[in-house]
Structure formats: C-alpha cells, structure tokens
C-alpha cells in the first residue's frame, strides 16, 4: 500500500529544506540571492542580473571582511575561493535532493513517475547552472596577493565601510 509520506519522503522534504536554506544564504559581493530572487521581497530581474555579474567578478565574503570575528578569513581564503565553497555546498544539496528523489519508494511521488521525472529534470537543470557558475569562478586567477587589487570592472561600491580593498 502506498503512503502519502513514507520515511523516504520525509528525508526528501528535509533535503529540499536544506537546499532552500543554502540558496537563501548564497551571496555575491554584498547582495543576497534571497533578496533578488523573490524569497525576501518582490523579485527584480535587473537586481538578479546584477547579482550574477557581481558573483562573476567579485565573488563573495565581503560581509566577513567587516565582521570583527571573521575578517581574518581573507588571510587564507580569497573572495573567489569563498564563492567556490558556497557554490559547492549548493551543488551538494542539489545532488542530495536528486538522489533522495530518485530513491523515493512507498510514497506519493512513486505513484506519479512522470511528475517525479520532471521534478528530477528541473533539479538537474538548476544544478547544471550552479556548476557553470562554479566553473566561471574556477577560471579566475585570483590569489591572496591580488585579491584586493582594484579590478578592471571597478571597485565593489556596494560595500560602504571597512572593506580593505
């Protein structure tokens, strides 16, 4: 007998919750994905494209640069490396969600194979986008010595104080 929510389904819900948290915490420069994608406020395509451009050029971790307890992180990790770590966590969550969905047995999703397949395709498509964003970051030549140089694209002006750049 099929159950609407078996133990596999409970795991799947927890993994999706984790994915939402990871996406909500994703930041580029000083911008949060949750702000530009409509999680916290009205979505804006212009702000979303600015988020992607900021991610590509500046990476992440600027809020840590002005945090009294975290500013030493930049001594061992560049903004690009911080961005790669964030994207790796997001991709890992997508992998968990896809695996969890694929292993659904004795739940309502197992009764709807077409829906399950389309949902897996959507998650795979989203994961591929984040993998491409990570590949862009990995192609950058940033290191600890040049992380704070002014980039040809300009200085990240969204940071208002305390930035060492």
C-alpha positions in Angstrom: 0.0 0.0 0.0 1.3 3.4 -0.9 1.6 6.1 1.8 1.3 9.8 1.1 4.5 10.4 3.1 6.8 7.5 3.8 10.2 7.6 5.5 11.9 8.3 2.2 9.6 11.2 1.6 10.4 12.7 5.0 14.1 12.6 4.1 13.3 14.2 0.7 11.5 17.0 2.5 14.4 17.6 4.8 16.9 17.7 1.9 14.7 20.2 0.0 14.5 22.3 3.1 18.3 22.3 3.3 18.5 23.3 -0.3 16.3 26.3 0.3 18.5 27.3 3.2 21.6 27.0 1.1 20.1 29.1 -1.7 18.8 31.7 0.8 22.4 32.1 2.2 24.0 32.4 -1.2 25.6 35.8 -1.6 27.6 37.7 -4.2 29.6 40.6 -3.0 27.2 42.2 -0.5 24.0 41.0 -2.3 21.9 38.1 -1.1 20.2 35.7 -3.6 17.1 35.7 -1.3 16.7 39.4 -1.9 17.0 39.4 -5.7 15.1 36.1 -6.4 11.9 37.0 -4.6 12.4 35.0 -1.4 12.5 38.0 0.9 10.9 40.7 -1.3 9.5 41.3 -4.8 11.8 39.8 -7.4 13.7 42.0 -9.8 15.3 40.8 -13.0 17.7 43.8 -13.0 18.8 43.0 -9.5 19.2 39.3 -10.3 21.4 40.1 -13.3 23.5 42.5 -11.1 23.8 39.6 -8.6 25.2 37.3 -11.3 27.6 40.0 -12.6 28.7 40.7 -9.0 29.2 37.0 -8.4 31.3 36.6 -11.5 33.6 39.5 -10.9 33.8 39.9 -7.1 33.0 36.5 -5.6 31.6 36.6 -2.0 32.6 37.1 1.6 32.6 40.9 1.8 30.3 40.8 4.8 33.0 38.8 6.5 35.6 41.5 5.7 33.9 43.9 8.0 33.0 41.4 10.7 35.2 41.7 13.8 35.3 38.0 14.3 35.6 36.8 10.7 37.8 39.4 8.9 40.9 37.2 9.3 39.4 34.7 6.9 40.8 36.8 4.0 44.3 35.9 5.1 43.8 32.4 3.9 40.8 32.5 1.5 40.1 34.8 -1.4 36.7 36.1 -2.3 36.7 33.7 -5.3 37.6 30.7 -3.1 34.7 31.7 -0.7 32.4 31.8 -3.7 33.5 28.4 -4.9 32.9 26.9 -1.4 29.4 28.4 -1.4 28.6 27.0 -4.8 30.0 23.6 -3.9 27.6 23.5 -0.9 24.6 24.4 -3.2 25.6 21.8 -5.7 26.0 19.2 -3.0 22.5 20.0 -1.8 21.2 19.5 -5.3 22.9 16.2 -5.5 21.3 15.1 -2.2 17.9 16.3 -3.4 18.2 14.4 -6.8 19.4 11.2 -5.1 16.7 11.4 -2.4 14.0 12.0 -5.1 15.4 9.1 -7.2 15.2 6.7 -4.2 11.6 7.5 -3.4 9.7 4.3 -2.6 6.3 3.8 -1.0 5.4 7.5 -1.2 3.1 9.6 -3.2 5.9 10.5 -5.6 6.4 6.9 -6.5 2.8 6.8 -7.7 3.4 9.7 -10.1 6.5 8.7 -12.2 6.0 11.5 -14.8 5.9 14.2 -12.1 8.9 12.7 -10.3 10.8 12.6 -13.6 10.0 16.2 -14.5 11.0 17.3 -11.0 14.3 15.5 -11.3 14.9 17.2 -14.6 14.2 20.6 -13.1 16.6 19.9 -10.2 19.3 18.6 -12.6 18.9 21.7 -14.8 19.3 24.0 -11.8 22.3 22.1 -10.6 23.9 22.4 -14.0 23.5 26.2 -13.9 25.3 26.3 -10.5 28.0 24.1 -11.9 28.6 26.5 -14.7 28.7 29.4 -12.2 31.3 27.5 -10.2 33.4 26.8 -13.4 33.4 30.5 -14.1 34.8 31.1 -10.6 37.5 28.4 -11.0 38.8 30.0 -14.2 39.7 33.2 -12.3 43.3 33.9 -11.4 42.7 35.4 -8.0 45.1 34.7 -5.2 45.8 36.1 -1.8 48.2 38.7 -3.2 45.9 40.2 -5.8 42.5 39.6 -4.2 42.3 43.2 -3.0 43.6 45.0 -6.2 41.1 47.1 -8.0 39.6 45.0 -10.8 39.3 46.3 -14.3 35.5 46.2 -13.8 35.8 48.7 -10.9 35.7 48.6 -7.2 32.7 47.0 -5.4 30.9 50.1 -4.4 28.1 48.3 -2.6 30.4 48.0 0.4 30.2 51.2 2.4 32.8 50.8 5.1 35.6 48.7 6.5 36.5 47.0 3.2 40.2 46.6 2.8 40.1 46.7 -1.0 
